[in-house]
């Protein structure tokens, strides 16, 4: 299904939140629109840099003689809340440089120094605090910049700005900073080594270089963001609106070599039985590995990782997935997060909630896909595939080419098991696999236009006819994308064309044909069909989009997408659907300046429709929504979606298309002032069908307590009610054919996400994450599909009579038997789908950065899970029962040491 929650162009909130700091969380949606400048204006401010005769001390005092000789950047203007007006407080910035680094000295004057909000946090963590930022476009390509930020409390963060308005906040550099407060306000002093920047060696032996640069200051008590070089109020341009840093004479790029080895030791205690030959009450593990970063050329960097371990990474949240589609989980592993911008290639619609992409890095190191096929009493199956090594080459050349290459090799994995006779054996559950992705982008017209190429490859080492013959041997995708801005940069057209091909055994290709992505076995489809003899499957996908992204308050756009039935990218990408054509249009009005009771507000509307390649209309829908921030800094959003009746081609999971009744969905949220010690918020959602009893309700309140400058506590319960009139259960077969069984589902879900952060210093922090989770679903009123395309519910489904279905109990699990012809003999059966799932997952991480780039982690992870074939939901009892679930506990210490050579 195609849906747009907000009628806006593709999200650009990393930059808008981190570099441009819109007025509040909802302004990330408010400011997703274009601007009014073109490239870097000749009128943009310029600042000469001065070569320092002596190295400044990084102590935050700004009392070195060199600072007094440097020209001053001043006259900052607001970006929020009142774009273009003079900043409320004065800011002065100076820039020095040496052969090895660039130095930034900033004086933030403040008439009310007692009002400065000073909050400690872990590195790269966002909190409401006064802060100073500098972003450097050392490529001078008007598209890319390196951001360095420091808060008044001395907490560092950094990021890589790309595509003018987007940001990779996971990019990390090794640099120095210091801050001090005094009666006039506060100061910040930064030293950024040239080894952490990328620039072309085009100006040597007396020559002079020019970079793009901008400075930003945040005054938290006013929720004001001011900049040196003015930015369009709508956020349509960031890097291309920078000022310039000039007179950088005879500077040379550093082809640095950075090595970060690690050692790790862990102990795991898990429940088990002495009869299990693979069980150990305490499992000890020691491992070593490391990362390497080397500047191959002035602008190209090679990153290598050998035997990486991500034990300090936070656990994924618990979910209960009742659909046929895979659940998307975001990447949390540092090696794959950093520099992900060059490999990010979305293949879905703007603002696509499905997160479809050609490169889904969590495929690398995934859980083994195979399973033990022989009879067994006990099994030991690896939770994840070991990554032997991975390499990334990325950068941007002087000629405007952005280059990214990534290759990763994962090992084979064996599952060990004991047979009923007591013998020990093992079976291959994941083959040796090589993953590769390549990306090149060529910028034109100062970054206003670009053409790019992308290719991905997955190659597995498989034995013919082996236990893993259901996996594809080879899978490739490749294509081209483009972007073109025109009309003074206020309009943009973009799109892509991608092809895919997958080859393997007939078993592997049949599995792909039958997957939930396409269901080529649908018996009523006239344009596709299942071919069990195929050993190759190919397809394509393409998009085209035209939008007004700048100039005034109005925005609009058109979007179209075609995806053929055979397109397949899931070996290395993330894809949920194929076989559709989609068209969409949206319009938006955004008010960025204070008006009446609002600091900013916006309204949006969209409409969309989709068909299969055979012309079957799947959906037609529309959406209206709005967002706002009051002058008291409260903000909120609300919206309503409507979709009219269509054909659900995947609802029967390979069966014929099913009539989908018209449905609706509403959503909203409100948040209090983020500057206050206590911040409250709540998000709600509701939806249902007009012609059935289907109804969904959800509410997620949130409390953020900033008890002191060091302590932040967040608790966010989430409650969901789902009453669905027709929930898929099973499709058993009998002598009369396949029976598509459905039932009424009553489901309740509660989770409580808790986070506690205590920051002892900018280099030492303690973080806790915990989430108890309970979800229970009860099924009744069992029925089967009778006339799948009938519009009336009573015609579409036939409910089983009391004498037609009965429930049995076996080994603690329920089984339903159906006597369809009422002859006293069961014709088919299916398992009782009732469920009660409980879990508790938590991480406790002590992180100490004992020197720049070098860190020690102490981690305690706890995991408790249980399943019961019982659909009853008893909130108090269920939450209490979690404490009784046996737990798996992992304790580890990890030592990383950074060496810059």
SEPA-192828 format. One record per residue (C-alpha): x, y, z; residue in three letters. Coordinates in steps of 0.1 Angstrom, whole numbers, padded with zeros to 4 digits, always signed. Layout:
<rs>
XYZALA;...
</rs>
This chain:
<rs>
+0000+0000+0000UNK;+0012+0035-0008UNK;+0008+0062+0018UNK;+0021+0096+0026UNK;+0017+0109+0061UNK;+0028+0144+0052UNK;+0025+0158+0017UNK;+0061+0169+0014UNK;+0092+0162-0007UNK;+0117+0136+0005UNK;+0127+0141+0041UNK;+0157+0163+0048UNK;+0156+0165+0085UNK;+0191+0154+0095UNK;+0205+0188+0084UNK;+0174+0207+0094UNK;+0175+0194+0129UNK;+0212+0194+0135UNK;+0226+0222+0114UNK;+0197+0246+0110UNK;+0178+0238+0142UNK;+0142+0245+0133UNK;+0119+0257+0160UNK;+0108+0224+0173UNK;+0105+0187+0165UNK;+0076+0192+0141UNK;+0096+0219+0123UNK;+0115+0189+0108UNK;+0083+0185+0088UNK;+0076+0222+0085UNK;+0108+0230+0069UNK;+0110+0202+0043UNK;+0106+0227+0015UNK;+0127+0248-0009UNK;+0144+0282-0010UNK;+0152+0313-0030UNK;+0189+0315-0036UNK;+0209+0301-0064UNK;+0243+0284-0057UNK;+0267+0304-0036UNK;+0258+0341-0040UNK;+0285+0366-0048UNK;+0271+0387-0019UNK;+0276+0359+0006UNK;+0300+0370+0034UNK;+0337+0363+0032UNK;+0362+0359+0060UNK;+0400+0359+0056UNK;+0418+0332+0075UNK;+0452+0341+0091UNK;+0482+0318+0094UNK;+0491+0315+0131UNK;+0528+0321+0139UNK;+0524+0302+0171UNK;+0500+0273+0179UNK;+0470+0285+0200UNK;+0464+0266+0232UNK;+0430+0248+0231UNK;+0418+0259+0265UNK;+0387+0280+0256UNK;+0403+0313+0268UNK;+0410+0329+0234UNK;+0439+0349+0250UNK;+0466+0338+0226UNK;+0481+0367+0206UNK;+0473+0351+0173UNK;+0435+0356+0179UNK;+0439+0393+0181UNK;+0453+0394+0146UNK;+0425+0375+0130UNK;+0395+0392+0112UNK;+0361+0388+0129UNK;+0330+0372+0115UNK;+0300+0390+0131UNK;+0265+0403+0123UNK;+0248+0370+0127UNK;+0211+0368+0117UNK;+0183+0346+0129UNK;+0173+0314+0111UNK;+0147+0306+0137UNK;+0124+0320+0150UNK;+0124+0351+0128UNK;+0145+0345+0097UNK;+0167+0374+0086UNK;+0163+0395+0117UNK;+0195+0404+0137UNK;+0204+0378+0163UNK;+0193+0386+0198UNK;+0229+0383+0211UNK;+0263+0392+0196UNK;+0286+0365+0183UNK;+0322+0369+0170UNK;+0342+0342+0153UNK;+0378+0341+0142UNK;+0397+0316+0121UNK;+0434+0307+0122UNK;+0453+0279+0104UNK;+0487+0262+0105UNK;+0503+0236+0083UNK;+0483+0209+0102UNK;+0450+0223+0113UNK;+0424+0250+0112UNK;+0415+0267+0144UNK;+0381+0283+0153UNK;+0377+0308+0181UNK;+0341+0319+0190UNK;+0329+0344+0215UNK;+0292+0341+0224UNK;+0282+0373+0242UNK;+0251+0371+0264UNK;+0234+0398+0283UNK;+0220+0372+0307UNK;+0248+0347+0313UNK;+0228+0332+0341UNK;+0202+0321+0316UNK;+0226+0300+0295UNK;+0214+0265+0295UNK;+0242+0241+0301UNK;+0235+0204+0299UNK;+0259+0175+0297UNK;+0254+0146+0274UNK;+0273+0118+0257UNK;+0291+0127+0225UNK;+0268+0132+0195UNK;+0237+0131+0217UNK;+0211+0158+0210UNK;+0199+0178+0241UNK;+0185+0212+0246UNK;+0215+0234+0253UNK;+0235+0264+0241UNK;+0259+0254+0214UNK;+0282+0266+0186UNK;+0286+0249+0152UNK;+0310+0254+0123UNK;+0305+0236+0089UNK;+0333+0236+0064UNK;+0329+0230+0027UNK;+0365+0221+0021UNK;+0356+0205-0013UNK;+0341+0239-0022UNK;+0315+0220-0042UNK;+0285+0238-0027UNK;+0271+0203-0018UNK;+0293+0188+0009UNK;+0305+0200+0043UNK;+0320+0187+0075UNK;+0302+0199+0107UNK;+0318+0203+0141UNK;+0297+0213+0171UNK;+0305+0219+0207UNK;+0280+0228+0235UNK;+0286+0252+0263UNK;+0293+0222+0285UNK;+0320+0210+0261UNK;+0301+0181+0245UNK;+0312+0174+0210UNK;+0292+0163+0180UNK;+0300+0161+0143UNK;+0285+0151+0110UNK;+0288+0151+0072UNK;+0265+0173+0052UNK;+0258+0161+0017UNK;+0235+0168-0012UNK;+0233+0204+0001UNK;+0206+0198+0027UNK;+0211+0163+0041UNK;+0233+0151+0069UNK;+0250+0119+0080UNK;+0252+0124+0117UNK;+0270+0091+0123UNK;+0302+0105+0106UNK;+0329+0109+0133UNK;+0361+0128+0134UNK;+0389+0132+0159UNK;+0394+0168+0169UNK;+0398+0190+0199UNK;+0377+0216+0216UNK;+0374+0236+0249UNK;+0348+0260+0263UNK;+0346+0285+0291UNK;+0319+0307+0306UNK;+0324+0341+0321UNK;+0305+0373+0329UNK;+0302+0382+0292UNK;+0288+0349+0280UNK;+0309+0319+0269UNK;+0337+0310+0245UNK;+0346+0280+0223UNK;+0379+0270+0209UNK;+0383+0243+0182UNK;+0412+0226+0166UNK;+0403+0206+0134UNK;+0432+0187+0119UNK;+0435+0188+0081UNK;+0436+0150+0083UNK;+0399+0150+0092UNK;+0389+0172+0062UNK;+0390+0164+0025UNK;+0402+0190+0000UNK;+0420+0191-0033UNK;+0457+0199-0035UNK;+0451+0225-0061UNK;+0468+0254-0044UNK;+0504+0248-0034UNK;+0537+0266-0033UNK;+0523+0300-0025UNK;+0488+0295-0039UNK;+0457+0303-0020UNK;+0426+0281-0014UNK;+0390+0291-0007UNK;+0365+0270+0012UNK;+0329+0274+0020UNK;+0321+0280+0057UNK;+0292+0289+0080UNK;+0288+0294+0117UNK;+0257+0288+0138UNK;+0248+0296+0173UNK;+0220+0282+0194UNK;+0205+0301+0224UNK;+0184+0274+0241UNK;+0164+0296+0264UNK;+0151+0316+0234UNK;+0151+0286+0211UNK;+0169+0308+0187UNK;+0193+0297+0160UNK;+0214+0323+0143UNK;+0239+0320+0114UNK;+0267+0341+0099UNK;+0258+0335+0063UNK;+0220+0338+0060UNK;+0201+0306+0050UNK;+0168+0304+0032UNK;+0140+0304+0057UNK;+0125+0272+0042UNK;+0156+0252+0045UNK;+0159+0244+0008UNK;+0196+0253+0008UNK;+0224+0248+0033UNK;+0258+0242+0020UNK;+0252+0263-0012UNK;+0243+0292+0010UNK;+0276+0292+0029UNK;+0299+0322+0030UNK;+0336+0318+0021UNK;+0368+0313+0040UNK;+0397+0328+0020UNK;+0435+0332+0020UNK;+0443+0296+0030UNK;+0478+0298+0016UNK;+0500+0268+0008UNK;+0479+0242+0027UNK;+0484+0205+0019UNK;+0459+0176+0024UNK;+0471+0150+0048UNK;+0469+0113+0037UNK;+0464+0102+0072UNK;+0465+0066+0085UNK;+0442+0058+0114UNK;+0442+0025+0132UNK;+0417+0015+0158UNK;+0423-0020+0172UNK;+0400-0035+0198UNK;+0400-0063+0223UNK;+0368-0077+0238UNK;+0360-0102+0265UNK;+0325-0113+0274UNK;+0306-0137+0296UNK;+0271-0150+0288UNK;+0248-0167+0312UNK;+0217-0182+0298UNK;+0190-0206+0309UNK;+0193-0242+0298UNK;+0193-0279+0308UNK;+0221-0303+0317UNK;+0207-0327+0291UNK;+0216-0302+0264UNK;+0251-0311+0252UNK;+0257-0276+0239UNK;+0246-0258+0271UNK;+0271-0240+0293UNK;+0260-0221+0323UNK;+0286-0195+0316UNK;+0300-0190+0281UNK;+0332-0171+0278UNK;+0344-0154+0247UNK;+0375-0133+0238UNK;+0381-0117+0204UNK;+0402-0091+0187UNK;+0398-0070+0156UNK;+0401-0035+0144UNK;+0394-0007+0119UNK;+0418+0011+0096UNK;+0412+0043+0078UNK;+0437+0055+0052UNK;+0437+0085+0028UNK;+0446+0069-0005UNK;+0445+0103-0023UNK;+0437+0138-0012UNK;+0399+0131-0015UNK;+0395+0093-0013UNK;+0395+0074+0020UNK;+0397+0037+0025UNK;+0380+0022+0056UNK;+0387-0014+0066UNK;+0373-0035+0094UNK;+0385-0070+0104UNK;+0364-0092+0126UNK;+0342-0064+0138UNK;+0321-0067+0170UNK;+0292-0046+0179UNK;+0284-0058+0214UNK;+0279-0022+0226UNK;+0250-0016+0202UNK;+0216-0012+0216UNK;+0191-0040+0212UNK;+0163-0039+0187UNK;+0128-0033+0201UNK;+0103-0061+0203UNK;+0076-0064+0177UNK;+0048-0088+0169UNK;+0045-0090+0131UNK;+0012-0105+0119UNK;+0018-0096+0082UNK;+0036-0116+0056UNK;+0062-0088+0052UNK;+0096-0084+0067UNK;+0101-0060+0096UNK;+0125-0032+0090UNK;+0151-0024+0117UNK;+0175+0006+0114UNK;+0212+0001+0112UNK;+0230+0007+0145UNK;+0265-0006+0138UNK;+0290+0022+0136UNK;+0310+0009+0106UNK;+0279+0007+0085UNK;+0264+0039+0098UNK;+0293+0061+0090UNK;+0295+0073+0055UNK;+0261+0057+0046UNK;+0251+0088+0026UNK;+0269+0078-0005UNK;+0253+0043-0005UNK;+0218+0055+0004UNK;+0196+0048-0026UNK;+0158+0048-0019UNK;+0137+0030-0044UNK;+0102+0039-0031UNK;+0080+0069-0031UNK;+0089+0102-0013UNK;+0085+0098+0025UNK;+0082+0060+0020UNK;+0074+0044+0053UNK;+0086+0010+0040UNK;+0122+0022+0040UNK;+0128+0004+0007UNK;+0164+0007-0005UNK;+0189-0010-0028UNK;+0214-0013+0000UNK;+0202-0025+0034UNK;+0234-0030+0054UNK;+0218-0053+0079UNK;+0218-0080+0053UNK;+0256-0081+0061UNK;+0260-0102+0092UNK;+0223-0113+0092UNK;+0209-0142+0111UNK;+0215-0175+0093UNK;+0188-0183+0068UNK;+0191-0221+0069UNK;+0178-0245+0096UNK;+0183-0279+0109UNK;+0163-0304+0087UNK;+0172-0337+0104UNK;+0154-0349+0136UNK;+0170-0334+0167UNK;+0166-0331+0204UNK;+0188-0300+0209UNK;+0202-0274+0186UNK;+0229-0247+0187UNK;+0223-0222+0159UNK;+0244-0190+0156UNK;+0223-0158+0162UNK;+0242-0139+0135UNK;+0266-0145+0106UNK;+0302-0135+0114UNK;+0317-0107+0093UNK;+0352-0117+0083UNK;+0360-0083+0070UNK;+0347-0053+0052UNK;+0361-0024+0032UNK;+0348+0010+0021UNK;+0363+0034-0004UNK;+0346+0068-0005UNK;+0353+0104-0013UNK;+0348+0131-0039UNK;+0373+0141-0066UNK;+0382+0176-0078UNK;+0363+0170-0110UNK;+0330+0166-0091UNK;+0328+0128-0089UNK;+0315+0113-0057UNK;+0327+0077-0053UNK;+0316+0049-0030UNK;+0326+0012-0030UNK;+0318-0013-0003UNK;+0327-0049-0001UNK;+0320-0073+0028UNK;+0328-0110+0033UNK;+0308-0132+0057UNK;+0317-0166+0069UNK;+0298-0199+0066UNK;+0279-0208+0097UNK;+0271-0243+0110UNK;+0243-0253+0133UNK;+0251-0281+0157UNK;+0225-0305+0169UNK;+0220-0338+0187UNK;+0200-0366+0172UNK;+0174-0386+0191UNK;+0200-0413+0195UNK;+0224-0389+0212UNK;+0248-0385+0184UNK;+0262-0350+0177UNK;+0261-0336+0142UNK;+0261-0303+0123UNK;+0245-0287+0093UNK;+0253-0257+0071UNK;+0228-0229+0078UNK;+0246-0200+0060UNK;+0271-0201+0031UNK;+0302-0180+0026UNK;+0288-0148+0010UNK;+0303-0117-0006UNK;+0283-0085-0007UNK;+0293-0055-0028UNK;+0279-0021-0036UNK;+0293+0006-0059UNK;+0281+0042-0063UNK;+0293+0071-0084UNK;+0277+0105-0087UNK;+0288+0133-0110UNK;+0277+0169-0101UNK;+0272+0197-0126UNK;+0263+0233-0125UNK;+0278+0239-0090UNK;+0258+0209-0077UNK;+0225+0220-0092UNK;+0224+0189-0114UNK;+0238+0154-0110UNK;+0238+0120-0127UNK;+0246+0088-0108UNK;+0252+0051-0112UNK;+0247+0023-0087UNK;+0253-0014-0087UNK;+0250-0041-0060UNK;+0261-0078-0060UNK;+0255-0107-0038UNK;+0275-0139-0044UNK;+0271-0171-0024UNK;+0292-0202-0023UNK;+0266-0230-0026UNK;+0268-0267-0032UNK;+0244-0280-0059UNK;+0215-0298-0043UNK;+0226-0289-0008UNK;+0206-0279+0022UNK;+0208-0243+0012UNK;+0196-0248-0024UNK;+0167-0225-0017UNK;+0191-0195-0017UNK;+0201-0177-0049UNK;+0236-0181-0061UNK;+0239-0146-0075UNK;+0219-0114-0073UNK;+0227-0082-0090UNK;+0210-0048-0093UNK;+0222-0017-0113UNK;+0209+0015-0127UNK;+0211+0052-0131UNK;+0196+0082-0113UNK;+0195+0119-0119UNK;+0186+0152-0103UNK;+0182+0186-0120UNK;+0173+0220-0104UNK;+0162+0249-0124UNK;+0141+0281-0122UNK;+0166+0298-0099UNK;+0169+0266-0079UNK;+0132+0266-0070UNK;+0122+0235-0091UNK;+0136+0200-0092UNK;+0131+0170-0114UNK;+0146+0137-0104UNK;+0143+0100-0110UNK;+0159+0066-0114UNK;+0158+0035-0135UNK;+0170+0002-0119UNK;+0173-0033-0132UNK;+0177-0065-0113UNK;+0186-0102-0120UNK;+0187-0131-0096UNK;+0199-0166-0106UNK;+0201-0199-0088UNK;+0185-0233-0086UNK;+0149-0238-0097UNK;+0141-0242-0060UNK;+0156-0208-0052UNK;+0139-0190-0080UNK;+0106-0206-0073UNK;+0109-0194-0036UNK;+0115-0159-0048UNK;+0085-0161-0072UNK;+0063-0172-0043UNK;+0075-0147-0018UNK;+0053-0120-0003UNK;+0070-0094-0025UNK;+0052-0106-0056UNK;+0031-0138-0052UNK;+0034-0149-0088UNK;+0013-0180-0080UNK;-0019-0159-0077UNK;-0045-0181-0095UNK;-0066-0151-0108UNK;-0037-0131-0122UNK;-0037-0128-0160UNK;-0004-0108-0164UNK;+0019-0129-0143UNK;+0024-0166-0135UNK;+0046-0190-0116UNK;+0072-0209-0136UNK;+0088-0236-0114UNK;+0115-0244-0139UNK;+0130-0209-0140UNK;+0166-0205-0128UNK;+0167-0167-0134UNK;+0143-0138-0125UNK;+0148-0103-0138UNK;+0128-0070-0135UNK;+0131-0033-0132UNK;+0118-0003-0113UNK;+0117+0034-0122UNK;+0105+0067-0107UNK;+0101+0102-0119UNK;+0093+0132-0097UNK;+0087+0169-0104UNK;+0084+0194-0075UNK;+0086+0230-0066UNK;+0110+0231-0037UNK;+0117+0268-0032UNK;+0104+0303-0037UNK;+0077+0315-0013UNK;+0055+0295+0010UNK;+0038+0272-0015UNK;+0052+0239-0026UNK;+0038+0211-0048UNK;+0049+0180-0067UNK;+0040+0151-0089UNK;+0054+0116-0085UNK;+0052+0084-0106UNK;+0067+0049-0101UNK;+0067+0016-0121UNK;+0079-0016-0105UNK;+0077-0048-0126UNK;+0066-0081-0111UNK;+0101-0096-0115UNK;+0121-0068-0098UNK;+0140-0083-0068UNK;+0166-0066-0046UNK;+0162-0083-0012UNK;+0195-0102-0012UNK;+0213-0069-0004UNK;+0184-0044-0003UNK;+0151-0040+0015UNK;+0120-0044-0007UNK;+0085-0053+0003UNK;+0065-0049-0029UNK;+0066-0055-0067UNK;+0041-0055-0096UNK;+0026-0020-0093UNK;+0023+0014-0109UNK;+0017+0044-0087UNK;+0009+0081-0093UNK;+0008+0108-0066UNK;+0005+0146-0062UNK;+0010+0168-0032UNK;+0007+0205-0023UNK;+0019+0223+0008UNK;+0018+0257+0024UNK;+0044+0265+0052UNK;+0046+0297+0073UNK;+0081+0299+0087UNK;+0078+0333+0104UNK;+0059+0341+0136UNK;+0022+0348+0129UNK;-0005+0353+0155UNK;-0001+0328+0183UNK;+0023+0307+0161UNK;+0061+0307+0157UNK;+0055+0286+0126UNK;+0028+0264+0110UNK;+0020+0244+0079UNK;-0007+0225+0061UNK;-0003+0197+0035UNK;-0024+0176+0012UNK;-0018+0147-0010UNK;-0035+0121-0032UNK;-0023+0089-0047UNK;-0035+0058-0066UNK;-0019+0025-0076UNK;-0025-0004-0100UNK;-0008-0038-0107UNK;+0008-0043-0141UNK;-0024-0061-0151UNK;-0045-0030-0145UNK;-0060-0041-0111UNK;-0066-0010-0090UNK;-0051-0016-0056UNK;-0057+0017-0038UNK;-0067+0053-0042UNK;-0063+0076-0013UNK;-0058+0111+0001UNK;-0043+0129+0030UNK;-0045+0162+0048UNK;-0023+0172+0077UNK;-0009+0201+0096UNK;+0018+0210+0120UNK;+0025+0240+0142UNK;+0045+0256+0170UNK;+0031+0281+0194UNK;+0050+0311+0207UNK;+0052+0294+0241UNK;+0072+0267+0223UNK;+0046+0240+0225UNK;+0042+0222+0192UNK;+0020+0195+0176UNK;+0007+0179+0144UNK;-0024+0162+0132UNK;-0037+0145+0100UNK;-0063+0123+0084UNK;-0059+0097+0057UNK;-0086+0082+0035UNK;-0083+0052+0012UNK;-0112+0040-0010UNK;-0120+0004-0017UNK;-0095-0015-0039UNK;-0081-0050-0045UNK;-0056-0064-0019UNK;-0034-0086-0041UNK;-0013-0099-0012UNK;-0040-0104+0015UNK;-0045-0141+0007UNK;-0007-0147+0005UNK;-0006-0162-0029UNK;-0043-0167-0033UNK;-0066-0145-0055UNK;-0070-0108-0050UNK;-0093-0098-0022UNK;-0117-0069-0020UNK;-0103-0043+0004UNK;-0130-0020+0020UNK;-0126+0017+0023UNK;-0106+0027+0053UNK;-0095+0057+0073UNK;-0067+0067+0096UNK;-0061+0097+0118UNK;-0030+0107+0138UNK;-0017+0135+0159UNK;+0006+0146+0186UNK;+0014+0174+0210UNK;+0047+0183+0229UNK;+0055+0208+0255UNK;+0084+0232+0257UNK;+0117+0213+0252UNK;+0137+0239+0272UNK;+0119+0230+0305UNK;+0133+0205+0330UNK;+0101+0184+0325UNK;+0088+0179+0289UNK;+0056+0161+0281UNK;+0044+0147+0249UNK;+0018+0123+0234UNK;+0012+0108+0200UNK;-0021+0091+0190UNK;-0034+0072+0161UNK;-0068+0057+0152UNK;-0081+0040+0121UNK;-0106+0015+0108UNK;-0130+0004+0081UNK;-0163+0019+0074UNK;-0181-0013+0065UNK;-0167-0037+0092UNK;-0160-0037+0129UNK;-0122-0031+0123UNK;-0109-0004+0146UNK;-0073+0005+0156UNK;-0064+0028+0185UNK;-0031+0038+0199UNK;-0016+0063+0223UNK;+0020+0069+0232UNK;+0026+0094+0260UNK;+0061+0104+0268UNK;+0078+0121+0298UNK;+0113+0136+0295UNK;+0128+0146+0328UNK;+0160+0167+0327UNK;+0166+0166+0364UNK;+0200+0183+0362UNK;+0226+0192+0337UNK;+0239+0156+0340UNK;+0208+0135+0342UNK;+0181+0129+0316UNK;+0153+0104+0321UNK;+0128+0094+0295UNK;+0098+0071+0298UNK;+0074+0064+0270UNK;+0046+0038+0274UNK;+0028+0028+0242UNK;-0007+0012+0242UNK;-0023-0002+0211UNK;-0057-0018+0206UNK;-0064-0036+0174UNK;-0099-0050+0166UNK;-0098-0065+0131UNK;-0128-0081+0115UNK;-0108-0102+0091UNK;-0073-0113+0101UNK;-0054-0139+0080UNK;-0049-0172+0098UNK;-0039-0200+0075UNK;-0045-0216+0041UNK;-0048-0254+0047UNK;-0055-0277+0018UNK;-0081-0304+0014UNK;-0095-0326-0013UNK;-0116-0297-0025UNK;-0087-0272-0028UNK;-0071-0245-0007UNK;-0091-0229+0021UNK;-0082-0193+0030UNK;-0090-0191+0067UNK;-0096-0158+0085UNK;-0109-0148+0119UNK;-0118-0118+0140UNK;-0087-0107+0160UNK;-0087-0088+0193UNK;-0052-0077+0201UNK;-0038-0055+0229UNK;-0001-0044+0230UNK;+0018-0024+0256UNK;+0054-0015+0258UNK;+0073+0009+0281UNK;+0105+0023+0266UNK;+0128+0037+0293UNK;+0160+0056+0288UNK;+0183+0070+0315UNK;+0214+0089+0307UNK;+0239+0102+0333UNK;+0269+0121+0321UNK;+0297+0124+0345UNK;+0317+0145+0320UNK;+0318+0149+0282UNK;+0340+0118+0281UNK;+0323+0096+0307UNK;+0287+0086+0305UNK;+0263+0059+0317UNK;+0233+0049+0296UNK;+0204+0026+0303UNK;+0178+0013+0278UNK;+0150-0010+0288UNK;+0117-0021+0272UNK;+0092-0045+0287UNK;+0068-0056+0260UNK;+0035-0076+0261UNK;+0012-0084+0232UNK;-0018-0107+0232UNK;-0041-0116+0205UNK;-0073-0137+0207UNK;-0090-0151+0175UNK;-0127-0161+0172UNK;-0154-0161+0145UNK;-0134-0182+0122UNK;-0143-0180+0085UNK;-0130-0187+0050UNK;-0130-0167+0018UNK;-0160-0175-0004UNK;-0162-0148-0030UNK;-0129-0128-0028UNK;-0140-0099-0049UNK;-0174-0094-0034UNK;-0179-0060-0019UNK;-0202-0072+0009UNK;-0185-0087+0039UNK;-0212-0115+0043UNK;-0206-0125+0006UNK;-0169-0122+0008UNK;-0165-0146+0037UNK;-0184-0177+0050UNK;-0183-0181+0087UNK;-0179-0216+0101UNK;-0209-0230+0120UNK;-0207-0243+0156UNK;-0208-0279+0144UNK;-0183-0273+0116UNK;-0152-0264+0137UNK;-0138-0276+0169UNK;-0107-0270+0190UNK;-0083-0297+0203UNK;-0054-0296+0227UNK;-0020-0313+0220UNK;+0013-0308+0238UNK;+0002-0275+0252UNK;-0009-0261+0219UNK;-0043-0257+0203UNK;-0054-0272+0170UNK;-0086-0264+0151UNK;-0103-0290+0129UNK;-0129-0282+0103UNK;-0155-0306+0090UNK;-0165-0286+0059UNK;-0190-0311+0045UNK;-0203-0320+0080UNK;-0198-0358+0074UNK;-0183-0363+0109UNK;-0147-0364+0096UNK;-0123-0334+0097UNK;-0114-0322+0062UNK;-0085-0300+0073UNK;-0070-0283+0103UNK;-0048-0254+0114UNK;-0030-0244+0146UNK;-0047-0222+0172UNK;-0034-0187+0163UNK;-0039-0172+0198UNK;-0008-0157+0213UNK;+0007-0140+0243UNK;+0042-0127+0238UNK;+0062-0112+0266UNK;+0098-0098+0265UNK;+0122-0075+0283UNK;+0153-0062+0267UNK;+0178-0039+0282UNK;+0213-0025+0278UNK;+0234-0008+0304UNK;+0265+0009+0289UNK;+0293+0027+0306UNK;+0313+0046+0280UNK;+0347+0063+0287UNK;+0365+0081+0260UNK;+0399+0083+0277UNK;+0415+0101+0248UNK;+0402+0115+0215UNK;+0390+0085+0194UNK;+0398+0059+0221UNK;+0370+0044+0241UNK;+0363+0017+0268UNK;+0329+0001+0270UNK;+0315-0018+0299UNK;+0282-0034+0289UNK;+0254-0055+0305UNK;+0227-0068+0282UNK;+0197-0087+0294UNK;+0171-0105+0273UNK;+0139-0123+0285UNK;+0113-0138+0261UNK;+0083-0160+0264UNK;+0054-0172+0242UNK;+0022-0188+0253UNK;-0007-0201+0231UNK;-0032-0180+0250UNK;-0048-0148+0237UNK;-0058-0134+0271UNK;-0044-0100+0280UNK;-0040-0093+0317UNK;-0019-0061+0321UNK;-0008-0064+0357UNK;-0003-0102+0356UNK;+0015-0101+0323UNK;+0039-0074+0334UNK;+0046-0092+0367UNK;+0052-0124+0348UNK;+0081-0108+0329UNK;+0102-0109+0360UNK;+0097-0146+0362UNK;+0110-0153+0327UNK;+0144-0169+0326UNK;+0169-0144+0313UNK;+0200-0143+0292UNK;+0227-0120+0305UNK;+0258-0109+0287UNK;+0286-0089+0304UNK;+0314-0075+0282UNK;+0343-0051+0282UNK;+0356-0037+0250UNK;+0387-0016+0246UNK;+0392+0005+0215UNK;+0424+0026+0210UNK;+0428+0052+0182UNK;+0462+0057+0166UNK;+0467+0085+0141UNK;+0499+0080+0121UNK;
</rs>
